[in-house]
Amino acid sequence: MTSLATPVQVQGLTGAVAVVAGNYFSVALRHDGTVWTWGGFSGQLLPAQVPGVSGVVSIASTSGHALAVRDDGTVWAWGSNSEGQLGDGTTTDSDTPVQVLGLSGITDVAGGAAHSLAVRDDGTVWAWGLNIYGGLGDGTTLTRLTPVQVLGLTGVASVAAGAFHSMAVRHDGRSPLVVGRG
């Protein structure tokens, strides 16, 4: 009998350079810029290539949606979209990647329970989705279906997100900044 705690190789997937996990699914980025996923509510056991997105340089995953940054600096998202966390101007879930509206020059992405973040190459941060505790950093608690700029935040190198809050690290390495409530 095989123990569920024993590590096993993911069958049918080689050349992975990054992996991330959601609540019920996993995502891998291969060295050739393709994205592969498995798991989910359907119990998909073998990785399948995510259609409609290539040239990917980084990935992020959350409880119910995933994000990918392409080599052209655009962001693509798929999965749950109940709070606009896919950034396509709707609240319609999508099994295939949709482009996040209005973003270019993106270098880093992160996602919370129902919100998403992106860092632009100019060091600004953009956020969209659920904003119940102000985790988008736009000075409101309004849910945003498309990206809005985080106010007063520049010089950012990377971002991270919790369920209802967001964090950023500046290029100068000063203490991480927290927005919203964790």
RONUDREN-709368 format. One record per residue: x negated, y, z of N, C-alpha, C, CB in turn. Coordinates in nm, 4 decimals, decimal comma. Glycine has a CB too. Layout:
! RONUDREN-709368
        n.X        n.Y        n.Z       ca.X       ca.Y       ca.Z        c.X        c.Y        c.Z       cb.X       cb.Y       cb.Z
          X          Y          Z          X          Y          Z          X          Y          Z          X          Y          Z
...
//
This chain:
! RONUDREN-709368
        n.X        n.Y        n.Z       ca.X       ca.Y       ca.Z        c.X        c.Y        c.Z       cb.X       cb.Y       cb.Z
    -0,0848    -0,1164     0,0000     0,0000     0,0000     0,0000    -0,0898     0,1234     0,0000     0,0967    -0,0006     0,1219
    -0,0583     0,2200    -0,0833    -0,1355     0,3429    -0,0932    -0,0814     0,4462     0,0050    -0,1322     0,3979    -0,2372
    -0,1691     0,5067     0,0784    -0,1309     0,6120     0,1724    -0,1104     0,7419     0,0958    -0,2384     0,6298     0,2835
    -0,0078     0,8177     0,1318     0,0167     0,9463     0,0673    -0,0912     1,0483     0,1007     0,1524     0,9999     0,1080
    -0,1689     1,0246     0,2076    -0,2744     1,1171     0,2470    -0,4058     1,0886     0,1733    -0,2965     1,1095     0,3975
    -0,4155     0,9779     0,0933    -0,5369     0,9441     0,0188    -0,5447     1,0281    -0,1079    -0,5402     0,7933    -0,0158
    -0,6583     1,1037    -0,1317    -0,6701     1,1807    -0,2555    -0,6709     1,0897    -0,3781    -0,7972     1,2659    -0,2529
    -0,5976     1,1289    -0,4802    -0,5956     1,0573    -0,6077    -0,6173     1,1570    -0,7198    -0,4618     0,9801    -0,6273
    -0,6796     1,1112    -0,8261    -0,7034     1,1972    -0,9413    -0,5734     1,2197    -1,0154    -0,8094     1,1362    -1,0350
    -0,5511     1,3427    -1,0592    -0,4342     1,3741    -1,1399    -0,4567     1,3113    -1,2771    -0,4103     1,5299    -1,1502
    -0,3677     1,2219    -1,3138    -0,3816     1,1499    -1,4402    -0,3489     1,2407    -1,5583    -0,2909     1,0263    -1,4418
    -0,4291     1,2283    -1,6634    -0,4016     1,3014    -1,7872    -0,4478     1,4452    -1,7873    -0,2573     1,2985    -1,8147
    -0,5301     1,4834    -1,6912    -0,5770     1,6219    -1,6866    -0,7273     1,6240    -1,6618    -0,5023     1,7021    -1,5768
    -0,8009     1,6826    -1,7550    -0,9454     1,6992    -1,7395    -0,9808     1,8438    -1,7731    -1,0247     1,5989    -1,8310
    -1,0986     1,8842    -1,7330    -1,1465     2,0173    -1,7668    -1,0814     2,1302    -1,6901    -1,1271     2,0405    -1,9095
    -1,0244     2,1011    -1,5741    -0,9600     2,2054    -1,4941    -1,0648     2,2960    -1,4311    -0,8706     2,1432    -1,3851
    -1,0401     2,4276    -1,4347    -1,1291     2,5249    -1,3718    -1,0623     2,5954    -1,2546    -1,1751     2,6273    -1,4739
    -0,9293     2,5791    -1,2423    -0,8555     2,6368    -1,1294    -0,7258     2,5596    -1,1119    -0,8270     2,7891    -1,1516
    -0,6819     2,5476    -0,9859    -0,5527     2,4868    -0,9550    -0,4841     2,5702    -0,8471    -0,5697     2,3382    -0,9085
    -0,3521     2,5755    -0,8544    -0,2707     2,6425    -0,7529    -0,1465     2,5572    -0,7305    -0,2325     2,7897    -0,7964
    -0,0809     2,5766    -0,6168     0,0354     2,4943    -0,5848     0,1509     2,5789    -0,5358    -0,0004     2,3901    -0,4803
     0,2705     2,5427    -0,5799     0,3937     2,6016    -0,5296     0,4546     2,5062    -0,4288     0,4933     2,6320    -0,6449
     0,5801     2,5291    -0,3928     0,6449     2,4401    -0,2963     0,6587     2,2979    -0,3479     0,7809     2,4938    -0,2600
     0,6977     2,2818    -0,4730     0,7241     2,1494    -0,5280     0,6509     2,1232    -0,6583     0,8709     2,1318    -0,5494
     0,5563     2,2068    -0,6945     0,4877     2,1908    -0,8217     0,3433     2,2356    -0,8105     0,5590     2,2691    -0,9314
     0,2637     2,1929    -0,9056     0,1230     2,2321    -0,9123     0,0937     2,2844    -1,0520     0,0291     2,1126    -0,8766
    -0,0062     2,3722    -1,0605    -0,0445     2,4336    -1,1875    -0,1960     2,4273    -1,1990     0,0069     2,5814    -1,1977
    -0,2443     2,3943    -1,3181    -0,3880     2,3895    -1,3428    -0,4213     2,4725    -1,4661    -0,4364     2,2434    -1,3605
    -0,5354     2,5398    -1,4597    -0,5902     2,6132    -1,5732    -0,7082     2,5320    -1,6247    -0,6333     2,7604    -1,5335
    -0,7041     2,4994    -1,7536    -0,8145     2,4243    -1,8141    -0,9162     2,5212    -1,8732    -0,7622     2,3271    -1,9234
    -1,0373     2,4721    -1,8950    -1,1467     2,5538    -1,9491    -1,1142     2,6120    -2,0860    -1,2732     2,4711    -1,9584
    -1,0192     2,5532    -2,1585    -0,9828     2,6030    -2,2916    -0,8738     2,7101    -2,2874    -0,9366     2,4878    -2,3783
    -0,8345     2,7549    -2,1661    -0,7349     2,8611    -2,1521    -0,5912     2,8134    -2,1572    -0,7552     2,9618    -2,2581
    -0,5695     2,6817    -2,1570    -0,4330     2,6303    -2,1522    -0,3935     2,6072    -2,0062    -0,4198     2,4985    -2,2351
    -0,2638     2,6090    -1,9826    -0,2092     2,5922    -1,8482    -0,1239     2,4656    -1,8472    -0,1251     2,7175    -1,8043
    -0,1402     2,3878    -1,7405    -0,0698     2,2610    -1,7263     0,0022     2,2584    -1,5918    -0,1679     2,1410    -1,7389
     0,1184     2,1942    -1,5874     0,1946     2,1881    -1,4636     0,2546     2,0495    -1,4441     0,3047     2,2941    -1,4633
     0,2796     2,0154    -1,3181     0,3453     1,8890    -1,2850     0,4154     1,9050    -1,1517     0,2435     1,7710    -1,2805
     0,5071     1,8119    -1,1257     0,5864     1,8187    -1,0032     0,7202     1,8827    -1,0309     0,5124     1,8963    -0,8944
     0,7650     1,9673    -0,9424     0,8938     2,0333    -0,9591     1,0071     1,9467    -0,9093     0,9164     2,0691    -1,1041
     1,1259     2,0006    -0,9155     1,2427     1,9282    -0,8673     1,2711     1,8047    -0,9518     1,3641     2,0195    -0,8663
     1,2234     1,8043    -1,0772     1,2468     1,6891    -1,1638     1,1505     1,5747    -1,1317     1,2330     1,7297    -1,3105
     1,0488     1,6011    -1,0496     0,9552     1,4970    -1,0115     0,8592     1,4588    -1,1218     1,0293     1,3769    -0,9678
     0,8298     1,5514    -1,2118     0,7379     1,5264    -1,3232     0,6030     1,4819    -1,2682     0,7218     1,6535    -1,4121
     0,5636     1,3591    -1,2970     0,4430     1,3023    -1,2380     0,3162     1,3354    -1,3151     0,4571     1,1545    -1,2279
     0,3261     1,3429    -1,4471     0,2078     1,3693    -1,5285     0,2056     1,5140    -1,5728     0,2035     1,2766    -1,6501
     0,0886     1,5764    -1,5762     0,0793     1,7157    -1,6211     0,1266     1,7319    -1,7650    -0,0642     1,7659    -1,6081
     0,1940     1,8413    -1,7898     0,2372     1,8781    -1,9245     0,1922     2,0207    -1,9502     0,3925     1,8638    -1,9416
     0,1517     2,0469    -2,0731     0,1065     2,1820    -2,1065     0,2234     2,2786    -2,1017     0,0403     2,1849    -2,2456
     0,2004     2,3947    -2,0422     0,3015     2,4996    -2,0370     0,3080     2,5619    -2,1760     0,2685     2,6077    -1,9262
     0,4248     2,5581    -2,2398     0,4357     2,6110    -2,3759     0,4375     2,7637    -2,3778     0,5614     2,5571    -2,4431
     0,3905     2,8192    -2,4874     0,4055     2,9625    -2,5100     0,3027     3,0522    -2,4460     0,5349     3,0033    -2,4637
     0,1984     2,9958    -2,3844     0,0945     3,0793    -2,3254    -0,0408     3,0107    -2,3466     0,1219     3,1045    -2,1731
    -0,1376     3,0898    -2,3941    -0,2732     3,0382    -2,4169    -0,3708     3,1513    -2,3880    -0,2911     2,9836    -2,5642
    -0,4987     3,1202    -2,3922    -0,5983     3,2224    -2,3634    -0,5907     3,2726    -2,2213    -0,5828     3,3370    -2,4575
    -0,5504     3,1868    -2,1292    -0,5319     3,2256    -1,9891    -0,6666     3,2255    -1,9173    -0,4322     3,1299    -1,9179
    -0,6885     3,3287    -1,8348    -0,8137     3,3410    -1,7600    -0,7943     3,3252    -1,6096    -0,8776     3,4746    -1,7885
    -0,6713     3,3427    -1,5598    -0,6450     3,3181    -1,4182    -0,4982     3,2860    -1,3973    -0,6859     3,4395    -1,3331
    -0,4708     3,2152    -1,2857    -0,3348     3,1742    -1,2527    -0,3074     3,1997    -1,1055    -0,3124     3,0258    -1,2867
    -0,1795     3,2098    -1,0736    -0,1355     3,2207    -0,9341    -0,0024     3,1481    -0,9240    -0,1228     3,3716    -0,8874
     0,0290     3,1017    -0,8047     0,1537     3,0302    -0,7844     0,2124     3,0707    -0,6505     0,1324     2,8774    -0,7915
     0,3413     3,0598    -0,6415     0,4131     3,0950    -0,5199     0,5087     2,9827    -0,4866     0,4887     3,2295    -0,5355
     0,6022     3,0084    -0,3992     0,6959     2,9025    -0,3628     0,7775     2,8552    -0,4816     0,7883     2,9502    -0,2535
     0,8160     2,9447    -0,5699     0,9043     2,9045    -0,6799     0,8714     2,9587    -0,8170     1,0390     2,9439    -0,6480
     0,7654     3,0378    -0,8303     0,7288     3,0857    -0,9637     0,5776     3,0880    -0,9791     0,7873     3,2259    -0,9894
     0,5341     3,0947    -1,1037     0,3916     3,0954    -1,1341     0,3593     3,2134    -1,2242     0,3487     2,9628    -1,2007
     0,2329     3,2561    -1,2186     0,1852     3,3713    -1,2960     0,0572     3,3328    -1,3684     0,1613     3,4951    -1,2041
     0,0386     3,3904    -1,4864    -0,0837     3,3666    -1,5635    -0,1293     3,4976    -1,6255    -0,0610     3,2587    -1,6735
    -0,2600     3,5236    -1,6186    -0,3190     3,6404    -1,6843    -0,3905     3,5907    -1,8086    -0,4175     3,7182    -1,5886
    -0,3545     3,6490    -1,9227    -0,4198     3,6119    -2,0490    -0,5445     3,6961    -2,0704    -0,3229     3,6289    -2,1681
    -0,6293     3,6518    -2,1608    -0,7537     3,7226    -2,1891    -0,7311     3,8598    -2,2508    -0,8394     3,6401    -2,2807
    -0,6090     3,8899    -2,2938    -0,5774     4,0237    -2,3441    -0,5254     4,1157    -2,2331    -0,4742     4,0143    -2,4563
    -0,5261     4,0673    -2,1065    -0,4851     4,1485    -1,9928    -0,3357     4,1525    -1,9674    -0,5332     4,2853    -2,0117
    -0,2574     4,0749    -2,0425    -0,1131     4,0693    -2,0171    -0,0842     3,9627    -1,9114    -0,0345     4,0392    -2,1485
     0,0328     3,9749    -1,8476     0,0741     3,8801    -1,7445     0,1998     3,8089    -1,7924     0,0988     3,9518    -1,6075
     0,2021     3,6792    -1,7682     0,3147     3,5940    -1,8059     0,3611     3,5206    -1,6811     0,2755     3,4932    -1,9198
     0,4925     3,5005    -1,6671     0,5475     3,4381    -1,5471     0,6604     3,3430    -1,5851     0,5978     3,5453    -1,4479
     0,6794     3,2404    -1,5002     0,7898     3,1477    -1,5221     0,8310     3,0878    -1,3888     0,7505     3,0364    -1,6228
     0,9552     3,0355    -1,3867     1,0090     2,9748    -1,2655     1,1293     3,0505    -1,2142     0,9030     2,9684    -1,1581
     1,1448     3,0526    -1,0826     1,2570     3,1202    -1,0187     1,2463     3,2713    -1,0379     1,2627     3,0855    -0,8690
     1,3613     3,3350    -1,0589     1,3634     3,4797    -1,0840     1,4812     3,5460    -1,0138     1,3698     3,5080    -1,2348
     1,5253     3,4903    -0,9019     1,6434     3,5400    -0,8319     1,6314     3,6848    -0,7882     1,6706     3,4548    -0,7126
     1,5086     3,7326    -0,7661     1,4860     3,8693    -0,7197     1,4026     3,9514    -0,8180     1,4176     3,8671    -0,5846
     1,3951     3,9054    -0,9430     1,3190     3,9786    -1,0430     1,1699     3,9543    -1,0385     1,3442     4,1222    -1,0280
     1,1260     3,8489    -0,9700     0,9837     3,8236    -0,9514     0,9099     3,7856    -1,0793     0,9658     3,7158    -0,8511
     0,9832     3,7587    -1,1884     0,9166     3,7337    -1,3165     0,8833     3,8631    -1,3893     1,0040     3,6461    -1,4050
     0,9436     3,9735    -1,3476     0,9074     4,1043    -1,4024     0,9510     4,1297    -1,5445     0,7631     4,1210    -1,3954
     1,0517     4,0557    -1,5914     1,0978     4,0739    -1,7288     1,2253     4,1570    -1,7387     1,1205     3,9399    -1,7928
     1,2641     4,2218    -1,6282     1,3824     4,3076    -1,6275     1,5122     4,2346    -1,6013     1,3928     4,3783    -1,7567
     1,5045     4,1036    -1,5714     1,6250     4,0245    -1,5469     1,6127     3,9515    -1,4128     1,6487     3,9232    -1,6624
     1,7178     3,8788    -1,3790     1,7140     3,7861    -1,2651     1,7455     3,6450    -1,3138     1,8147     3,8296    -1,1541
     1,7112     3,6173    -1,4387     1,7340     3,4871    -1,5000     1,6103     3,3997    -1,4861     1,7721     3,5028    -1,6477
     1,6256     3,2807    -1,4270     1,5144     3,1861    -1,4159     1,4657     3,1486    -1,5562     1,5572     3,0586    -1,3363
     1,3386     3,1121    -1,5657     1,2830     3,0727    -1,6948     1,1883     2,9547    -1,6784     1,2100     3,1906    -1,7606
     1,2123     2,8479    -1,7562     1,1246     2,7310    -1,7559     1,0000     2,7542    -1,8406     1,1998     2,6084    -1,8067
     1,0034     2,8544    -1,9254     0,8882     2,8869    -2,0091     0,8405     3,0283    -1,9752     0,9240     2,8750    -2,1607
     0,7130     3,0571    -1,9955     0,6592     3,1884    -1,9597     0,7252     3,3034    -2,0348     0,5114     3,1910    -1,9853
     0,7525     3,4107    -1,9602     0,8011     3,5366    -2,0165     0,6980     3,6432    -1,9832     0,9438     3,5748    -1,9607
     0,6834     3,7402    -2,0718     0,5847     3,8446    -2,0460     0,6382     3,9438    -1,9439     0,5469     3,9170    -2,1761
     0,5546     3,9753    -1,8458     0,5894     4,0789    -1,7484     0,5835     4,2113    -1,8223     0,4928     4,0779    -1,6227
     0,6898     4,2896    -1,8111     0,7020     4,4130    -1,8888     0,6099     4,5244    -1,8393     0,8446     4,4610    -1,8855
     0,5504     4,5958    -1,9336     0,4775     4,7182    -1,9027     0,3390     4,7016    -1,8436     0,5561     4,7970    -1,8111
     0,2846     4,5826    -1,8425     0,1520     4,5636    -1,7837     0,0482     4,5300    -1,8902     0,1562     4,4531    -1,6782
    -0,0691     4,5905    -1,8752    -0,1841     4,5573    -1,9604    -0,3097     4,5817    -1,8781    -0,1853     4,6428    -2,0940
    -0,4200     4,5268    -1,9231    -0,5456     4,5459    -1,8520    -0,5472     4,4836    -1,7144    -0,5749     4,6904    -1,8403
    -0,4752     4,3742    -1,6951    -0,4640     4,3113    -1,5635    -0,5833     4,2186    -1,5390    -0,3309     4,2327    -1,5518
    -0,6374     4,2258    -1,4164    -0,7531     4,1440    -1,3789    -0,7232     4,0423    -1,2697    -0,8647     4,2327    -1,3337
    -0,6155     4,0615    -1,1933    -0,5837     3,9706    -1,0838    -0,4334     3,9722    -1,0593    -0,6608     4,0096    -0,9548
    -0,3782     3,8574    -1,0176    -0,2364     3,8481    -0,9838    -0,2196     3,7667    -0,8562    -0,1560     3,7847    -1,0998
    -0,1058     3,7873    -0,7916    -0,0688     3,7097    -0,6731     0,0826     3,7122    -0,6629    -0,1359     3,7666    -0,5424
     0,1375     3,6193    -0,5858     0,2812     3,6158    -0,5687     0,3200     3,5774    -0,4283     0,3428     3,5208    -0,6662
     0,4294     3,6356    -0,3810     0,4873     3,6008    -0,2520     0,6093     3,5141    -0,2737     0,5239     3,7270    -0,1715
     0,6933     3,5048    -0,1743     0,8117     3,4195    -0,1847     0,8983     3,4590    -0,3029     0,8934     3,4262    -0,0563
     0,9187     3,5871    -0,3230     1,0018     3,6337    -0,4345     0,9534     3,7683    -0,4863     1,1485     3,6439    -0,3914
     0,8221     3,7923    -0,4778     0,7659     3,9128    -0,5385     0,6300     3,8792    -0,5982     0,7536     4,0278    -0,4342
     0,5836     3,9674    -0,6845     0,4571     3,9456    -0,7540     0,3749     4,0727    -0,7531     0,4811     3,8985    -0,8982
     0,2424     4,0568    -0,7678     0,1478     4,1687    -0,7670     0,0479     4,1524    -0,8803     0,0742     4,1780    -0,6311
    -0,0031     4,2646    -0,9277    -0,1079     4,2611    -1,0294    -0,2028     4,3772    -1,0073    -0,0478     4,2661    -1,1719
    -0,3318     4,3526    -1,0326    -0,4337     4,4580    -1,0265    -0,4724     4,4924    -1,1691    -0,5595     4,4131    -0,9426
    -0,4662     4,6219    -1,1995    -0,5061     4,6704    -1,3316    -0,6553     4,6995    -1,3292    -0,4249     4,7976    -1,3726
    -0,7184     4,6974    -1,4460    -0,8628     4,7199    -1,4543    -0,9058     4,8586    -1,4083    -0,9088     4,6985    -1,5949
    -0,8108     4,9495    -1,3857    -0,8444     5,0810    -1,3295    -0,8358     5,0823    -1,1774    -0,7521     5,1875    -1,3866
    -0,8111     4,9640    -1,1162    -0,8058     4,9530    -0,9710    -0,6715     4,9836    -0,9082    -0,9053     5,0421    -0,9129
    -0,5700     5,0109    -0,9902    -0,4362     5,0334    -0,9357    -0,3652     4,8996    -0,9198    -0,3541     5,1286    -1,0269
    -0,2643     4,8988    -0,8316    -0,1874     4,7773    -0,8051    -0,0431     4,8016    -0,8456    -0,1969     4,7356    -0,6551
     0,0155     4,6998    -0,9058     0,1535     4,7038    -0,9537     0,2291     4,5882    -0,8898     0,1601     4,6961    -1,1101
     0,3563     4,6103    -0,8541     0,4340     4,5103    -0,7831     0,5776     4,5070    -0,8342     0,4316     4,5378    -0,6328
     0,6418     4,3900    -0,8204     0,7806     4,3765    -0,8630     0,8443     4,2590    -0,7896     0,7901     4,3573    -1,0168
     0,9786     4,2601    -0,7841     1,0545     4,1550    -0,7170     1,1160     4,2019    -0,5873     0,9665     4,0365    -0,6906
     1,1353     4,1097    -0,4946     1,1998     4,1379    -0,3658     1,1173     4,2374    -0,2848     1,2196     4,0078    -0,2854
     1,1862     4,3348    -0,2247     1,1187     4,4429    -0,1533     1,1867     4,4707    -0,0195     1,1165     4,5702    -0,2389
     1,2484     4,3684     0,0394     1,3304     4,3861     0,1589     1,2563     4,4528     0,2744     1,3824     4,2534     0,2037
     1,1264     4,4269     0,2900     1,0495     4,4867     0,3983     0,9447     4,5855     0,3474     0,9824     4,3783     0,4797
     0,9605     4,6319     0,2255     0,8671     4,7297     0,1706     0,7375     4,6703     0,1195     0,8360     4,8310     0,2731
     0,7348     4,5405     0,0947     0,6143     4,4719     0,0505     0,5637     4,5116    -0,0865     0,6381     4,3283     0,0515
     0,6459     4,5856    -0,1641     0,6004     4,6321    -0,2950     0,5192     4,7606    -0,2841     0,7193     4,6538    -0,3872
     0,5265     4,8269    -0,1707     0,4447     4,9462    -0,1488     0,4822     5,0663    -0,2315     0,3051     4,9143    -0,1751
     0,6085     5,0740    -0,2732     0,6529     5,1891    -0,3525     0,7305     5,2910    -0,2697     0,7387     5,1422    -0,4680
     0,7294     5,2742    -0,1372     0,7970     5,3681    -0,0489     0,9455     5,3429    -0,0335     0,7766     5,5054    -0,0985
     0,9950     5,2304    -0,0884     1,1370     5,1968    -0,0773     1,1508     5,0530    -0,0302     1,2102     5,2173    -0,2128
     1,2745     5,0098    -0,0157     1,3043     4,8689     0,0071     1,3944     4,8165    -0,1047     1,3713     4,8485     0,1454
     1,3850     4,8801    -0,2219     1,4644     4,8402    -0,3374     1,3958     4,7282    -0,4143     1,4891     4,9599    -0,4294
     1,4721     4,6262    -0,4498     1,4205     4,5201    -0,5350     1,3925     4,5780    -0,6723     1,5201     4,4011    -0,5439
     1,2800     4,5396    -0,7307     1,2383     4,5920    -0,8617     1,2287     4,4780    -0,9618     1,1022     4,6664    -0,8514
     1,2972     4,4920    -1,0756     1,2976     4,3882    -1,1784     1,1818     4,4023    -1,2758     1,4278     4,3912    -1,2542
     1,1115     4,5151    -1,2693     0,9919     4,5384    -1,3500     0,8863     4,6023    -1,2603     1,0232     4,6293    -1,4746
     0,7596     4,5957    -1,3006     0,6529     4,6469    -1,2145     0,6620     4,7962    -1,1850     0,5212     4,6181    -1,2772
     0,6288     4,8303    -1,0594     0,6133     4,9691    -1,0162     0,4759     4,9809    -0,9519     0,7279     5,0128    -0,9164
     0,4178     5,0993    -0,9589     0,2852     5,1174    -0,9013     0,2934     5,1300    -0,7500     0,2172     5,2405    -0,9609
     0,2025     5,0610    -0,6821     0,1915     5,0738    -0,5371     0,1356     5,2128    -0,5094     0,1001     4,9605    -0,4744
     0,2024     5,2884    -0,4243     0,1661     5,4273    -0,3996     0,0366     5,4416    -0,3203     0,2776     5,4966    -0,3268
    -0,0478     5,5334    -0,3634    -0,1669     5,5708    -0,2876    -0,2733     5,4641    -0,2773    -0,1276     5,6097    -0,1529
    -0,2717     5,3659    -0,3638    -0,3672     5,2563    -0,3546    -0,4493     5,2496    -0,4833    -0,2946     5,1218    -0,3286
    -0,5799     5,2752    -0,4695    -0,6701     5,2719    -0,5845    -0,7982     5,1974    -0,5462    -0,7027     5,4162    -0,6338
    -0,8788     5,1697    -0,6454    -1,0059     5,1039    -0,6204    -0,9933     4,9606    -0,5741    -1,0819     5,1802    -0,5202
    -0,8848     4,8927    -0,6118    -0,8578     4,7573    -0,5649    -0,9272     4,6539    -0,6537    -0,7067     4,7314    -0,5614
    -0,9841     4,5519    -0,5881    -1,0499     4,4424    -0,6582    -0,9601     4,3194    -0,6675    -1,1802     4,4064    -0,5886
    -0,8857     4,2901    -0,5591    -0,8007     4,1711    -0,5596    -0,6810     4,1903    -0,4680    -0,8806     4,0475    -0,5168
    -0,5800     4,1063    -0,4913    -0,4570     4,1117    -0,4115    -0,4199     3,9714    -0,3655    -0,3406     4,1750    -0,4928
    -0,3382     3,9677    -0,2607    -0,2817     3,8432    -0,2095    -0,1431     3,8766    -0,1571    -0,3724     3,7786    -0,0972
    -0,0594     3,7738    -0,1422     0,0769     3,7987    -0,0952     0,1202     3,6899     0,0006     0,1745     3,8075    -0,2130
     0,1947     3,7320     0,1028     0,2630     3,6396     0,1917     0,4083     3,6355     0,1494     0,2481     3,6814     0,3416
     0,4925     3,5803     0,2324     0,6338     3,5696     0,1969     0,6958     3,7062     0,1678     0,7105     3,5008     0,3088
     0,6744     3,8038     0,2572     0,7382     3,9342     0,2425     0,6407     4,0502     0,2533     0,8452     3,9499     0,3455
     0,5124     4,0238     0,2450     0,4146     4,1314     0,2523     0,3057     4,1089     0,1491     0,3542     4,1413     0,3933
     0,2266     4,2126     0,1281     0,1203     4,2090     0,0284    -0,0084     4,2610     0,0904     0,1584     4,2921    -0,0966
    -0,1207     4,2168     0,0344    -0,2510     4,2614     0,0829    -0,3391     4,2957    -0,0357    -0,3180     4,1531     0,1715
    -0,4330     4,3873    -0,0126    -0,5274     4,4268    -0,1171    -0,6650     4,4464    -0,0559    -0,4806     4,5561    -0,1886
    -0,7674     4,4139    -0,1334    -0,9057     4,4389    -0,0942    -0,9646     4,5339    -0,1963    -0,9889     4,3060    -0,0846
    -1,0215     4,6436    -0,1467    -1,0828     4,7423    -0,2355    -1,2225     4,6980    -0,2772    -1,0891     4,8796    -0,1673
    -1,2696     4,7554    -0,3875    -1,4044     4,7258    -0,4373    -1,5125     4,7581    -0,3347    -1,4308     4,8036    -0,5651
    -1,4871     4,8570    -0,2480    -1,5882     4,8967    -0,1508    -1,5935     4,8028    -0,0305    -1,5618     5,0380    -0,1041
    -1,5050     4,7018    -0,0276    -1,5094     4,6011     0,0769    -1,4520     4,6436     0,2108    -1,6473     4,5594     0,0965
    -1,3910     4,7623     0,2183    -1,3301     4,8029     0,3459    -1,2225     4,7030     0,3866    -1,2698     4,9454     0,3355
    -1,1764     4,7146     0,5073    -1,0759     4,6218     0,5592    -0,9580     4,6060     0,4638    -1,0262     4,6691     0,6947
    -0,9036     4,4855     0,4543    -0,7856     4,4622     0,3691    -0,6709     4,5519     0,4122    -0,7421     4,3140     0,3747
    -0,5920     4,5926     0,3163    -0,4736     4,6752     0,3401    -0,3520     4,5881     0,3362    -0,4619     4,7888     0,2371
    -0,2578     4,6095     0,4260    -0,1347     4,5301     0,4332    -0,0158     4,6211     0,4066    -0,1206     4,4600     0,5719
     0,0770     4,5741     0,3236     0,1999     4,6460     0,2940     0,3152     4,5523     0,3223     0,2032     4,6972     0,1465
     0,4189     4,6001     0,3925     0,5357     4,5170     0,4227     0,5206     4,4466     0,5556     0,5582     4,4149     0,3129
     0,6065     4,3502     0,5772     0,6089     4,2781     0,7039     0,5898     4,1286     0,6775     0,7419     4,3043     0,7800
     0,4963     4,0682     0,7475     0,4658     3,9270     0,7283     0,5530     3,8355     0,8078     0,3257     3,9006     0,7624
//
